[in-house]
Amino acid sequence: MFYLQTYIYLKGKLPKMMNSKVLAELLDIEFPVIMAPMFLVSNKEMLIAGMKGGVMATFPSLNYRKEGELGTLLDELNTAKGNFPNGNYGVNLITQKSNPLYQKHLKICSDKKVPFYITSLGSPKEVIAAARSYGAKVFCDVTNITHAQKCYDEGCDGFIAVGQGAGGHAGPNPLQVLVPSLKSNFPDKPVIAAGGIATGAGLLSVRVLGADGASIGTRFISSKECMVNDAYKQAILNAGMDDIVMTTKLSGTPCTIIDTAEAKKMGYTQSWFERAMSNNKRTKKWFKMLVQIRGMKRLEESVLPNNYKRLWCAGKSVELIEDILSCEEIIARLKDEYKKSIQEVSSL
């Protein structure tokens, strides 16, 4: 009976899945993929290529910390958006109080009328209020139903379901559980699945779960437009899923990295003293800020060209990545694989 029900469901749904009407109308994109925001990785060239390819190209505001950088980039992206109407761009804001640039970056983004926001690691309330003033959309990173409920109550437009296997701040729950649970609890909100997706077949799998699209990050690290050093890109190609480990030492929040010698030396869990300082009401804001600044410096020493340390964020999808392509080629491959996967499953 289960197989018969699955067959009937797929026959009815799959031909309609090539494009997500929900995301097309809500986010102004042609293909239901978000190019995920990646600290020290996402750059202007990648974003413009993503917009050209018809996806939602996003970046963390913390990639642009020098005076004037963020505003200049947003002006360029707003111009590019006019040239590529099938794609769009957005900004990821870390809304924790420990982010010293949060308020400044939110004001810049609001002034430049950023069309799409992803909020992480804190309340989305202020971002939602700013976005509402001119019609932008806000999706919130969530890893469980409790956090999702708080974001829902604030009026978010949708969720990024961050599950197991995601690069960076991964969640503890598998997408096979998290996505259907979000859709069941919040049927009026679109859900984007994030974690372990690098192929068109992976995109189709989360669509069948009920997701409206997928957020894909690690696959784009091994792109020609990405300006990280060659050692990082080669590590993406060489690593397998068992080479990805979780650490709280970089930011205080569980974060996935490639298990290099430097990662082993740094360690995977905070000491009792670090945990105590992070949880103390008097010290947690400033100590978390210190931990994050130190972690950012460590990553910068590993990621940028001519730097040779080896602390690299990545998700479990490294298992599926075998080549370095342009962003245009990656997106074209995703579209082709997605179409073929729909045809293959429809023919069962």
Phi and psi in degrees as GROMACS dihedral restraints (atoms count N, CA, C in turn):
[ dihedral_restraints ]
;  ai    aj    ak    al  type     phi  dphi    fc
    3     4     5     6     1   -59.1    20    10
    4     5     6     7     1   -44.7    20    10
    6     7     8     9     1   -67.5    20    10
    7     8     9    10     1   -35.7    20    10
    9    10    11    12     1   -66.0    20    10
   10    11    12    13     1   -43.6    20    10
   12    13    14    15     1   -63.7    20    10
   13    14    15    16     1   -41.8    20    10
   15    16    17    18     1   -62.7    20    10
   16    17    18    19     1   -42.8    20    10
   18    19    20    21     1   -61.0    20    10
   19    20    21    22     1   -46.8    20    10
   21    22    23    24     1   -61.9    20    10
   22    23    24    25     1   -41.7    20    10
   24    25    26    27     1   -62.9    20    10
   25    26    27    28     1   -47.9    20    10
   27    28    29    30     1   -65.5    20    10
   28    29    30    31     1   -41.4    20    10
   30    31    32    33     1   -60.8    20    10
   31    32    33    34     1   -32.2    20    10
   33    34    35    36     1   -82.4    20    10
   34    35    36    37     1   -30.2    20    10
   36    37    38    39     1  -100.6    20    10
   37    38    39    40     1   -39.1    20    10
   39    40    41    42     1   -59.7    20    10
   40    41    42    43     1   -43.9    20    10
   42    43    44    45     1   -60.4    20    10
   43    44    45    46     1   -21.2    20    10
   45    46    47    48     1   -89.8    20    10
   46    47    48    49     1    -1.0    20    10
   48    49    50    51     1   -92.8    20    10
   49    50    51    52     1    -1.6    20    10
   51    52    53    54     1   -56.8    20    10
   52    53    54    55     1   -41.7    20    10
   54    55    56    57     1  -126.0    20    10
   55    56    57    58     1   147.1    20    10
   57    58    59    60     1   -95.9    20    10
   58    59    60    61     1   109.6    20    10
   60    61    62    63     1   -61.5    20    10
   61    62    63    64     1   -34.7    20    10
   63    64    65    66     1   -59.8    20    10
   64    65    66    67     1   -51.3    20    10
   66    67    68    69     1   -72.5    20    10
   67    68    69    70     1   -34.4    20    10
   69    70    71    72     1   -58.7    20    10
   70    71    72    73     1   -43.5    20    10
   72    73    74    75     1   -79.1    20    10
   73    74    75    76     1   -36.5    20    10
   75    76    77    78     1   -80.2    20    10
   76    77    78    79     1   -40.5    20    10
   78    79    80    81     1  -113.2    20    10
   79    80    81    82     1    -1.2    20    10
   81    82    83    84     1    59.2    20    10
   82    83    84    85     1    50.1    20    10
   84    85    86    87     1  -128.1    20    10
   85    86    87    88     1   154.4    20    10
   87    88    89    90     1   -87.6    20    10
   88    89    90    91     1   -36.6    20    10
   90    91    92    93     1  -121.5    20    10
   91    92    93    94     1   134.4    20    10
   93    94    95    96     1   -77.7    20    10
   94    95    96    97     1    61.7    20    10
   96    97    98    99     1  -134.4    20    10
   97    98    99   100     1   137.7    20    10
   99   100   101   102     1  -104.8    20    10
  100   101   102   103     1   125.5    20    10
  102   103   104   105     1   -75.8    20    10
  103   104   105   106     1   107.8    20    10
  105   106   107   108     1   -64.0    20    10
  106   107   108   109     1   148.0    20    10
  108   109   110   111     1   -73.1    20    10
  109   110   111   112     1   128.4    20    10
  111   112   113   114     1  -129.9    20    10
  112   113   114   115     1   122.8    20    10
  114   115   116   117     1   -61.8    20    10
  115   116   117   118     1   127.2    20    10
  117   118   119   120     1    66.2    20    10
  118   119   120   121     1     7.3    20    10
  120   121   122   123     1  -115.0    20    10
  121   122   123   124     1   -53.4    20    10
  123   124   125   126     1   -59.9    20    10
  124   125   126   127     1   135.2    20    10
  126   127   128   129     1  -142.4    20    10
  127   128   129   130     1   174.9    20    10
  129   130   131   132     1   -59.1    20    10
  130   131   132   133     1   -43.1    20    10
  132   133   134   135     1   -62.7    20    10
  133   134   135   136     1   -41.9    20    10
  135   136   137   138     1   -64.6    20    10
  136   137   138   139     1   -41.8    20    10
  138   139   140   141     1   -64.0    20    10
  139   140   141   142     1   -44.8    20    10
  141   142   143   144     1   -66.1    20    10
  142   143   144   145     1   -39.1    20    10
  144   145   146   147     1   -63.3    20    10
  145   146   147   148     1   -38.0    20    10
  147   148   149   150     1   -65.0    20    10
  148   149   150   151     1   -43.7    20    10
  150   151   152   153     1   -62.5    20    10
  151   152   153   154     1   -41.6    20    10
  153   154   155   156     1   -61.2    20    10
  154   155   156   157     1   -35.1    20    10
  156   157   158   159     1   -81.3    20    10
  157   158   159   160     1    -1.4    20    10
  159   160   161   162     1    86.5    20    10
  160   161   162   163     1    20.1    20    10
  162   163   164   165     1  -112.0    20    10
  163   164   165   166     1   176.4    20    10
  165   166   167   168     1   -91.5    20    10
  166   167   168   169     1   109.2    20    10
  168   169   170   171     1   -97.2    20    10
  169   170   171   172     1   121.7    20    10
  171   172   173   174     1  -125.2    20    10
  172   173   174   175     1   162.2    20    10
  174   175   176   177     1  -150.9    20    10
  175   176   177   178     1   153.8    20    10
  177   178   179   180     1   -78.3    20    10
  178   179   180   181     1   135.6    20    10
  180   181   182   183     1   -60.6    20    10
  181   182   183   184     1   -27.1    20    10
  183   184   185   186     1   -70.1    20    10
  184   185   186   187     1    -6.2    20    10
  186   187   188   189     1   -70.1    20    10
  187   188   189   190     1   -15.9    20    10
  189   190   191   192     1  -126.2    20    10
  190   191   192   193     1    87.0    20    10
  192   193   194   195     1  -103.0    20    10
  193   194   195   196     1   -12.7    20    10
  195   196   197   198     1   -83.1    20    10
  196   197   198   199     1   152.8    20    10
  198   199   200   201     1   -57.3    20    10
  199   200   201   202     1   126.8    20    10
  201   202   203   204     1    88.5    20    10
  202   203   204   205     1   -16.7    20    10
  204   205   206   207     1   -63.6    20    10
  205   206   207   208     1   -49.3    20    10
  207   208   209   210     1   -64.8    20    10
  208   209   210   211     1   -44.4    20    10
  210   211   212   213     1   -62.5    20    10
  211   212   213   214     1   -41.2    20    10
  213   214   215   216     1   -63.3    20    10
  214   215   216   217     1   -43.8    20    10
  216   217   218   219     1   -62.1    20    10
  217   218   219   220     1   -43.7    20    10
  219   220   221   222     1   -63.2    20    10
  220   221   222   223     1   -36.6    20    10
  222   223   224   225     1   -60.7    20    10
  223   224   225   226     1   -42.8    20    10
  225   226   227   228     1   -67.7    20    10
  226   227   228   229     1   -38.5    20    10
  228   229   230   231     1   -70.6    20    10
  229   230   231   232     1   -35.8    20    10
  231   232   233   234     1   -64.8    20    10
  232   233   234   235     1   -36.6    20    10
  234   235   236   237     1   -67.1    20    10
  235   236   237   238     1   -45.3    20    10
  237   238   239   240     1   -62.6    20    10
  238   239   240   241     1   -35.3    20    10
  240   241   242   243     1   -59.0    20    10
  241   242   243   244     1   -34.9    20    10
  243   244   245   246     1   -66.4    20    10
  244   245   246   247     1   -25.1    20    10
  246   247   248   249     1   -87.1    20    10
  247   248   249   250     1   -20.1    20    10
  249   250   251   252     1  -129.5    20    10
  250   251   252   253     1    77.0    20    10
  252   253   254   255     1   -68.0    20    10
  253   254   255   256     1   -14.4    20    10
  255   256   257   258     1   -85.8    20    10
  256   257   258   259     1    -8.4    20    10
  258   259   260   261     1  -122.3    20    10
  259   260   261   262     1   176.0    20    10
  261   262   263   264     1  -154.3    20    10
  262   263   264   265     1   174.4    20    10
  264   265   266   267     1  -137.0    20    10
  265   266   267   268     1   161.1    20    10
  267   268   269   270     1  -152.7    20    10
  268   269   270   271     1   169.4    20    10
  270   271   272   273     1  -122.2    20    10
  271   272   273   274     1   136.3    20    10
  273   274   275   276     1   -95.8    20    10
  274   275   276   277     1   123.7    20    10
  276   277   278   279     1  -113.6    20    10
  277   278   279   280     1   126.7    20    10
  279   280   281   282     1   -81.4    20    10
  280   281   282   283     1   112.1    20    10
  282   283   284   285     1   -95.6    20    10
  283   284   285   286     1     6.5    20    10
  285   286   287   288     1   -61.5    20    10
  286   287   288   289     1   149.6    20    10
  288   289   290   291     1   -63.8    20    10
  289   290   291   292     1   -22.2    20    10
  291   292   293   294     1   -76.3    20    10
  292   293   294   295     1    -6.3    20    10
  294   295   296   297     1   -86.2    20    10
  295   296   297   298     1   105.2    20    10
  297   298   299   300     1   -69.3    20    10
  298   299   300   301     1   -15.9    20    10
  300   301   302   303     1  -102.6    20    10
  301   302   303   304     1     3.6    20    10
  303   304   305   306     1   -57.6    20    10
  304   305   306   307     1   -54.7    20    10
  306   307   308   309     1   -62.8    20    10
  307   308   309   310     1   -42.2    20    10
  309   310   311   312     1   -63.7    20    10
  310   311   312   313     1   -45.3    20    10
  312   313   314   315     1   -68.0    20    10
  313   314   315   316     1   -37.2    20    10
  315   316   317   318     1   -62.0    20    10
  316   317   318   319     1   -42.0    20    10
  318   319   320   321     1   -64.5    20    10
  319   320   321   322     1   -43.6    20    10
  321   322   323   324     1   -61.1    20    10
  322   323   324   325     1   -46.2    20    10
  324   325   326   327     1   -62.9    20    10
  325   326   327   328     1   -40.9    20    10
  327   328   329   330     1   -66.8    20    10
  328   329   330   331     1   -42.5    20    10
  330   331   332   333     1   -62.1    20    10
  331   332   333   334     1   -35.7    20    10
  333   334   335   336     1   -88.0    20    10
  334   335   336   337     1    -0.1    20    10
  336   337   338   339     1    56.9    20    10
  337   338   339   340     1    54.1    20    10
  339   340   341   342     1   -57.7    20    10
  340   341   342   343     1   131.0    20    10
  342   343   344   345     1   -78.3    20    10
  343   344   345   346     1   -18.7    20    10
  345   346   347   348     1  -149.9    20    10
  346   347   348   349     1   138.2    20    10
  348   349   350   351     1  -127.0    20    10
  349   350   351   352     1   145.4    20    10
  351   352   353   354     1  -118.5    20    10
  352   353   354   355     1   125.1    20    10
  354   355   356   357     1  -103.4    20    10
  355   356   357   358     1   145.7    20    10
  357   358   359   360     1  -138.9    20    10
  358   359   360   361     1   145.1    20    10
  360   361   362   363     1    62.9    20    10
  361   362   363   364     1    27.8    20    10
  363   364   365   366     1   179.1    20    10
  364   365   366   367     1  -177.0    20    10
  366   367   368   369     1   -70.3    20    10
  367   368   369   370     1   136.1    20    10
  369   370   371   372     1   -88.9    20    10
  370   371   372   373     1     5.1    20    10
  372   373   374   375     1   -53.6    20    10
  373   374   375   376     1   -50.9    20    10
  375   376   377   378     1   -69.1    20    10
  376   377   378   379     1   -36.1    20    10
  378   379   380   381     1   -66.1    20    10
  379   380   381   382     1   -43.0    20    10
  381   382   383   384     1   -61.8    20    10
  382   383   384   385     1   -42.1    20    10
  384   385   386   387     1   -62.8    20    10
  385   386   387   388     1   -43.3    20    10
  387   388   389   390     1   -65.4    20    10
  388   389   390   391     1   -42.9    20    10
  390   391   392   393     1   -64.3    20    10
  391   392   393   394     1   -39.1    20    10
  393   394   395   396     1   -62.5    20    10
  394   395   396   397     1   -26.8    20    10
  396   397   398   399     1   -66.2    20    10
  397   398   399   400     1   -19.8    20    10
  399   400   401   402     1  -140.2    20    10
  400   401   402   403     1    11.0    20    10
  402   403   404   405     1    93.6    20    10
  403   404   405   406     1    13.5    20    10
  405   406   407   408     1   -74.6    20    10
  406   407   408   409     1   164.8    20    10
  408   409   410   411     1  -111.3    20    10
  409   410   411   412     1   149.0    20    10
  411   412   413   414     1  -130.0    20    10
  412   413   414   415     1   120.2    20    10
  414   415   416   417     1  -109.1    20    10
  415   416   417   418     1   146.9    20    10
  417   418   419   420     1  -116.5    20    10
  418   419   420   421     1   131.8    20    10
  420   421   422   423     1   -64.4    20    10
  421   422   423   424     1   126.2    20    10
  423   424   425   426     1  -137.3    20    10
  424   425   426   427     1   148.2    20    10
  426   427   428   429     1  -120.0    20    10
  427   428   429   430     1    -6.1    20    10
  429   430   431   432     1  -156.6    20    10
  430   431   432   433     1   171.7    20    10
  432   433   434   435     1   -72.9    20    10
  433   434   435   436     1   -34.0    20    10
  435   436   437   438     1   -60.5    20    10
  436   437   438   439     1   -48.4    20    10
  438   439   440   441     1   -66.9    20    10
  439   440   441   442     1   -39.4    20    10
  441   442   443   444     1   -60.0    20    10
  442   443   444   445     1   -39.3    20    10
  444   445   446   447     1   -62.3    20    10
  445   446   447   448     1   -41.1    20    10
  447   448   449   450     1   -62.5    20    10
  448   449   450   451     1   -42.4    20    10
  450   451   452   453     1   -68.0    20    10
  451   452   453   454     1   -38.6    20    10
  453   454   455   456     1   -61.3    20    10
  454   455   456   457     1   -44.3    20    10
  456   457   458   459     1   -63.7    20    10
  457   458   459   460     1   -26.7    20    10
  459   460   461   462     1   -81.4    20    10
  460   461   462   463     1   -12.6    20    10
  462   463   464   465     1    97.2    20    10
  463   464   465   466     1    29.4    20    10
  465   466   467   468     1   -63.4    20    10
  466   467   468   469     1   159.6    20    10
  468   469   470   471     1   -89.7    20    10
  469   470   471   472     1   -17.9    20    10
  471   472   473   474     1  -179.4    20    10
  472   473   474   475     1   180.0    20    10
  474   475   476   477     1  -124.6    20    10
  475   476   477   478     1   146.1    20    10
  477   478   479   480     1  -102.1    20    10
  478   479   480   481     1   109.3    20    10
  480   481   482   483     1   -81.6    20    10
  481   482   483   484     1    99.6    20    10
  483   484   485   486     1   -90.3    20    10
  484   485   486   487     1   107.8    20    10
  486   487   488   489     1  -108.7    20    10
  487   488   489   490     1  -169.6    20    10
  489   490   491   492     1   -60.2    20    10
  490   491   492   493     1   143.2    20    10
  492   493   494   495     1    90.4    20    10
  493   494   495   496     1    -5.8    20    10
  495   496   497   498     1   -69.2    20    10
  496   497   498   499     1   152.4    20    10
  498   499   500   501     1   -82.2    20    10
  499   500   501   502     1   150.7    20    10
  501   502   503   504     1    76.8    20    10
  502   503   504   505     1  -131.4    20    10
  504   505   506   507     1   -82.3    20    10
  505   506   507   508     1    84.1    20    10
  507   508   509   510     1   -79.6    20    10
  508   509   510   511     1   158.0    20    10
  510   511   512   513     1   -98.3    20    10
  511   512   513   514     1   169.1    20    10
  513   514   515   516     1   -88.4    20    10
  514   515   516   517     1   -11.4    20    10
  516   517   518   519     1  -104.5    20    10
  517   518   519   520     1   142.0    20    10
  519   520   521   522     1   -69.5    20    10
  520   521   522   523     1   146.9    20    10
  522   523   524   525     1   -61.6    20    10
  523   524   525   526     1   -28.7    20    10
  525   526   527   528     1   -62.4    20    10
  526   527   528   529     1   -21.1    20    10
  528   529   530   531     1  -103.6    20    10
  529   530   531   532     1   -43.8    20    10
  531   532   533   534     1   -64.9    20    10
  532   533   534   535     1   -46.6    20    10
  534   535   536   537     1   -63.6    20    10
  535   536   537   538     1   -53.0    20    10
  537   538   539   540     1   -61.1    20    10
  538   539   540   541     1   -33.8    20    10
  540   541   542   543     1   -65.8    20    10
  541   542   543   544     1   -42.7    20    10
  543   544   545   546     1   -63.1    20    10
  544   545   546   547     1   -43.0    20    10
  546   547   548   549     1   -65.9    20    10
  547   548   549   550     1   -33.7    20    10
  549   550   551   552     1   -72.6    20    10
  550   551   552   553     1   -41.9    20    10
  552   553   554   555     1   -79.0    20    10
  553   554   555   556     1   -29.1    20    10
  555   556   557   558     1  -134.0    20    10
  556   557   558   559     1    67.5    20    10
  558   559   560   561     1   -63.9    20    10
  559   560   561   562     1   -16.4    20    10
  561   562   563   564     1   -91.7    20    10
  562   563   564   565     1     2.2    20    10
  564   565   566   567     1  -116.1    20    10
  565   566   567   568     1   134.1    20    10
  567   568   569   570     1   -68.9    20    10
  568   569   570   571     1   151.6    20    10
  570   571   572   573     1  -127.5    20    10
  571   572   573   574     1   130.5    20    10
  573   574   575   576     1  -107.5    20    10
  574   575   576   577     1   127.4    20    10
  576   577   578   579     1   -90.0    20    10
  577   578   579   580     1   135.9    20    10
  579   580   581   582     1  -134.2    20    10
  580   581   582   583     1   126.8    20    10
  582   583   584   585     1   138.5    20    10
  583   584   585   586     1   103.5    20    10
  585   586   587   588     1    79.7    20    10
  586   587   588   589     1    17.8    20    10
  588   589   590   591     1  -106.2    20    10
  589   590   591   592     1   121.6    20    10
  591   592   593   594     1  -140.1    20    10
  592   593   594   595     1     0.6    20    10
  594   595   596   597     1  -134.6    20    10
  595   596   597   598     1   166.2    20    10
  597   598   599   600     1   -65.2    20    10
  598   599   600   601     1   -33.5    20    10
  600   601   602   603     1   -65.3    20    10
  601   602   603   604     1   -37.7    20    10
  603   604   605   606     1   -64.2    20    10
  604   605   606   607     1   -40.3    20    10
  606   607   608   609     1   -61.0    20    10
  607   608   609   610     1   -45.8    20    10
  609   610   611   612     1   -61.7    20    10
  610   611   612   613     1   -39.2    20    10
  612   613   614   615     1   -60.2    20    10
  613   614   615   616     1   -40.8    20    10
  615   616   617   618     1   -78.1    20    10
  616   617   618   619     1   -26.5    20    10
  618   619   620   621     1   -64.2    20    10
  619   620   621   622     1   -40.5    20    10
  621   622   623   624     1   -65.0    20    10
  622   623   624   625     1   -32.3    20    10
  624   625   626   627     1   -66.9    20    10
  625   626   627   628     1   -19.3    20    10
  627   628   629   630     1   121.1    20    10
  628   629   630   631     1    -5.8    20    10
  630   631   632   633     1   -68.3    20    10
  631   632   633   634     1   148.5    20    10
  633   634   635   636     1   -87.0    20    10
  634   635   636   637     1   -10.5    20    10
  636   637   638   639     1   178.7    20    10
  637   638   639   640     1  -172.8    20    10
  639   640   641   642     1  -134.3    20    10
  640   641   642   643     1   148.5    20    10
  642   643   644   645     1  -102.8    20    10
  643   644   645   646     1   124.1    20    10
  645   646   647   648     1  -123.5    20    10
  646   647   648   649     1   122.7    20    10
  648   649   650   651     1  -118.6    20    10
  649   650   651   652     1   -62.8    20    10
  651   652   653   654     1   -53.7    20    10
  652   653   654   655     1   -37.7    20    10
  654   655   656   657     1   -56.4    20    10
  655   656   657   658     1   -32.3    20    10
  657   658   659   660     1   -85.5    20    10
  658   659   660   661     1    -8.5    20    10
  660   661   662   663     1   -65.4    20    10
  661   662   663   664     1   -37.6    20    10
  663   664   665   666     1   -90.3    20    10
  664   665   666   667     1    53.8    20    10
  666   667   668   669     1  -116.9    20    10
  667   668   669   670     1   156.8    20    10
  669   670   671   672     1   -67.3    20    10
  670   671   672   673     1   -32.0    20    10
  672   673   674   675     1   -74.9    20    10
  673   674   675   676     1   -22.3    20    10
  675   676   677   678     1   -67.6    20    10
  676   677   678   679     1   133.0    20    10
  678   679   680   681     1  -101.2    20    10
  679   680   681   682     1    16.0    20    10
  681   682   683   684     1   -69.4    20    10
  682   683   684   685     1   164.9    20    10
  684   685   686   687     1   -70.0    20    10
  685   686   687   688     1   160.1    20    10
  687   688   689   690     1   -62.8    20    10
  688   689   690   691     1   -31.2    20    10
  690   691   692   693     1   -63.3    20    10
  691   692   693   694     1   -38.6    20    10
  693   694   695   696     1   -64.4    20    10
  694   695   696   697     1   -48.5    20    10
  696   697   698   699     1   -60.5    20    10
  697   698   699   700     1   -42.0    20    10
  699   700   701   702     1   -66.0    20    10
  700   701   702   703     1   -34.7    20    10
  702   703   704   705     1   -64.0    20    10
  703   704   705   706     1   -36.3    20    10
  705   706   707   708     1   -61.6    20    10
  706   707   708   709     1   -42.0    20    10
  708   709   710   711     1   -70.1    20    10
  709   710   711   712     1   -35.3    20    10
  711   712   713   714     1   -83.3    20    10
  712   713   714   715     1   -28.2    20    10
  714   715   716   717     1   -74.9    20    10
  715   716   717   718     1   151.1    20    10
  717   718   719   720     1  -114.0    20    10
  718   719   720   721     1   177.7    20    10
  720   721   722   723     1   -63.0    20    10
  721   722   723   724     1   -29.7    20    10
  723   724   725   726     1   -77.8    20    10
  724   725   726   727     1    -6.6    20    10
  726   727   728   729     1   -88.6    20    10
  727   728   729   730     1    -1.1    20    10
  729   730   731   732     1   -97.4    20    10
  730   731   732   733     1   125.7    20    10
  732   733   734   735     1  -126.8    20    10
  733   734   735   736     1   164.0    20    10
  735   736   737   738     1  -105.9    20    10
  736   737   738   739     1   135.9    20    10
  738   739   740   741     1  -136.4    20    10
  739   740   741   742     1   147.5    20    10
  741   742   743   744     1  -106.5    20    10
  742   743   744   745     1     4.5    20    10
  744   745   746   747     1   -76.7    20    10
  745   746   747   748     1   -25.6    20    10
  747   748   749   750     1   -76.7    20    10
  748   749   750   751     1   -44.9    20    10
  750   751   752   753     1  -130.6    20    10
  751   752   753   754     1    -5.0    20    10
  753   754   755   756     1    90.4    20    10
  754   755   756   757     1   -18.0    20    10
  756   757   758   759     1  -109.1    20    10
  757   758   759   760     1   141.2    20    10
  759   760   761   762     1   -51.0    20    10
  760   761   762   763     1   126.7    20    10
  762   763   764   765     1  -138.4    20    10
  763   764   765   766     1   136.2    20    10
  765   766   767   768     1   -91.1    20    10
  766   767   768   769     1   133.5    20    10
  768   769   770   771     1  -138.9    20    10
  769   770   771   772     1   163.9    20    10
  771   772   773   774     1   -75.9    20    10
  772   773   774   775     1   136.8    20    10
  774   775   776   777     1   -81.0    20    10
  775   776   777   778     1    75.9    20    10
  777   778   779   780     1   -89.5    20    10
  778   779   780   781     1   175.6    20    10
  780   781   782   783     1   -60.8    20    10
  781   782   783   784     1   -38.9    20    10
  783   784   785   786     1   -64.8    20    10
  784   785   786   787     1   -37.3    20    10
  786   787   788   789     1   -64.0    20    10
  787   788   789   790     1   -43.7    20    10
  789   790   791   792     1   -61.8    20    10
  790   791   792   793     1   -41.6    20    10
  792   793   794   795     1   -66.2    20    10
  793   794   795   796     1   -40.3    20    10
  795   796   797   798     1   -66.6    20    10
  796   797   798   799     1   -39.4    20    10
  798   799   800   801     1    98.8    20    10
  799   800   801   802     1   169.7    20    10
  801   802   803   804     1  -113.0    20    10
  802   803   804   805     1   -18.5    20    10
  804   805   806   807     1  -131.6    20    10
  805   806   807   808     1   146.4    20    10
  807   808   809   810     1   -68.5    20    10
  808   809   810   811     1   151.3    20    10
  810   811   812   813     1   -72.3    20    10
  811   812   813   814     1   168.3    20    10
  813   814   815   816     1   -60.3    20    10
  814   815   816   817     1   -35.3    20    10
  816   817   818   819     1   -66.8    20    10
  817   818   819   820     1   -43.6    20    10
  819   820   821   822     1   -63.7    20    10
  820   821   822   823     1   -41.1    20    10
  822   823   824   825     1   -65.4    20    10
  823   824   825   826     1   -40.0    20    10
  825   826   827   828     1   -65.0    20    10
  826   827   828   829     1   -42.5    20    10
  828   829   830   831     1   -66.7    20    10
  829   830   831   832     1   -33.9    20    10
  831   832   833   834     1   -73.4    20    10
  832   833   834   835     1   -21.9    20    10
  834   835   836   837     1  -103.1    20    10
  835   836   837   838     1   -12.4    20    10
  837   838   839   840     1   -73.4    20    10
  838   839   840   841     1   130.6    20    10
  840   841   842   843     1   -59.1    20    10
  841   842   843   844     1   -33.9    20    10
  843   844   845   846     1   -79.1    20    10
  844   845   846   847     1   -30.7    20    10
  846   847   848   849     1  -109.9    20    10
  847   848   849   850     1   -15.1    20    10
  849   850   851   852     1   -62.7    20    10
  850   851   852   853     1   -39.6    20    10
  852   853   854   855     1   -60.9    20    10
  853   854   855   856     1   -49.5    20    10
  855   856   857   858     1   -75.3    20    10
  856   857   858   859     1   -34.5    20    10
  858   859   860   861     1   -71.1    20    10
  859   860   861   862     1   -41.1    20    10
  861   862   863   864     1   -61.4    20    10
  862   863   864   865     1   -38.1    20    10
  864   865   866   867     1   -62.3    20    10
  865   866   867   868     1   -43.4    20    10
  867   868   869   870     1   -62.0    20    10
  868   869   870   871     1   -45.3    20    10
  870   871   872   873     1   -60.5    20    10
  871   872   873   874     1   -44.1    20    10
  873   874   875   876     1   -67.2    20    10
  874   875   876   877     1   -40.8    20    10
  876   877   878   879     1   -63.6    20    10
  877   878   879   880     1   -42.9    20    10
  879   880   881   882     1   -63.9    20    10
  880   881   882   883     1   -41.3    20    10
  882   883   884   885     1   -65.5    20    10
  883   884   885   886     1   -39.8    20    10
  885   886   887   888     1   -60.9    20    10
  886   887   888   889     1   -41.0    20    10
  888   889   890   891     1   -65.0    20    10
  889   890   891   892     1   -41.8    20    10
  891   892   893   894     1   -61.4    20    10
  892   893   894   895     1   -43.5    20    10
  894   895   896   897     1   -66.4    20    10
  895   896   897   898     1   -41.1    20    10
  897   898   899   900     1   -61.2    20    10
  898   899   900   901     1   -36.4    20    10
  900   901   902   903     1   -70.1    20    10
  901   902   903   904     1   -14.8    20    10
  903   904   905   906     1  -104.9    20    10
  904   905   906   907     1   -26.7    20    10
  906   907   908   909     1   -95.2    20    10
  907   908   909   910     1   -43.9    20    10
  909   910   911   912     1   -72.6    20    10
  910   911   912   913     1   154.9    20    10
  912   913   914   915     1   -54.9    20    10
  913   914   915   916     1   145.3    20    10
  915   916   917   918     1    72.4    20    10
  916   917   918   919     1     6.5    20    10
  918   919   920   921     1  -105.1    20    10
  919   920   921   922     1   145.1    20    10
  921   922   923   924     1  -129.0    20    10
  922   923   924   925     1    11.1    20    10
  924   925   926   927     1   -76.6    20    10
  925   926   927   928     1   172.4    20    10
  927   928   929   930     1  -134.9    20    10
  928   929   930   931     1    62.1    20    10
  930   931   932   933     1  -115.8    20    10
  931   932   933   934     1   103.7    20    10
  933   934   935   936     1  -127.6    20    10
  934   935   936   937     1   124.0    20    10
  936   937   938   939     1   -74.9    20    10
  937   938   939   940     1   141.0    20    10
  939   940   941   942     1  -168.4    20    10
  940   941   942   943     1   158.7    20    10
  942   943   944   945     1  -104.2    20    10
  943   944   945   946     1   176.2    20    10
  945   946   947   948     1   -63.1    20    10
  946   947   948   949     1   -16.8    20    10
  948   949   950   951     1   -68.4    20    10
  949   950   951   952     1    -4.9    20    10
  951   952   953   954     1   -53.4    20    10
  952   953   954   955     1   -28.6    20    10
  954   955   956   957     1   -55.6    20    10
  955   956   957   958     1   -28.6    20    10
  957   958   959   960     1  -104.0    20    10
  958   959   960   961     1     1.9    20    10
  960   961   962   963     1  -105.3    20    10
  961   962   963   964     1   122.5    20    10
  963   964   965   966     1  -127.8    20    10
  964   965   966   967     1    -0.8    20    10
  966   967   968   969     1  -150.9    20    10
  967   968   969   970     1   163.8    20    10
  969   970   971   972     1  -107.6    20    10
  970   971   972   973     1   118.8    20    10
  972   973   974   975     1  -127.1    20    10
  973   974   975   976     1   168.0    20    10
  975   976   977   978     1   -72.4    20    10
  976   977   978   979     1   158.1    20    10
  978   979   980   981     1   -58.6    20    10
  979   980   981   982     1   -38.0    20    10
  981   982   983   984     1   -59.8    20    10
  982   983   984   985     1   -43.0    20    10
  984   985   986   987     1   -68.7    20    10
  985   986   987   988     1   -38.6    20    10
  987   988   989   990     1   -62.5    20    10
  988   989   990   991     1   -46.3    20    10
  990   991   992   993     1   -65.7    20    10
  991   992   993   994     1   -41.1    20    10
  993   994   995   996     1   -62.1    20    10
  994   995   996   997     1   -39.9    20    10
  996   997   998   999     1   -65.8    20    10
  997   998   999  1000     1   -42.9    20    10
  999  1000  1001  1002     1   -58.0    20    10
 1000  1001  1002  1003     1   -44.3    20    10
 1002  1003  1004  1005     1   -63.3    20    10
 1003  1004  1005  1006     1   -43.4    20    10
 1005  1006  1007  1008     1   -66.8    20    10
 1006  1007  1008  1009     1   -45.1    20    10
 1008  1009  1010  1011     1   -63.1    20    10
 1009  1010  1011  1012     1   -39.1    20    10
 1011  1012  1013  1014     1   -63.3    20    10
 1012  1013  1014  1015     1   -46.6    20    10
 1014  1015  1016  1017     1   -62.0    20    10
 1015  1016  1017  1018     1   -44.9    20    10
 1017  1018  1019  1020     1   -65.4    20    10
 1018  1019  1020  1021     1   -37.2    20    10
 1020  1021  1022  1023     1   -65.1    20    10
 1021  1022  1023  1024     1   -39.7    20    10
 1023  1024  1025  1026     1   -62.5    20    10
 1024  1025  1026  1027     1   -44.0    20    10
 1026  1027  1028  1029     1   -64.4    20    10
 1027  1028  1029  1030     1   -42.0    20    10
 1029  1030  1031  1032     1   -64.8    20    10
 1030  1031  1032  1033     1   -44.4    20    10
 1032  1033  1034  1035     1   -71.2    20    10
 1033  1034  1035  1036     1   -35.7    20    10
 1035  1036  1037  1038     1   -65.5    20    10
 1036  1037  1038  1039     1   -25.4    20    10
 1038  1039  1040  1041     1   -87.6    20    10
 1039  1040  1041  1042     1    -3.0    20    10
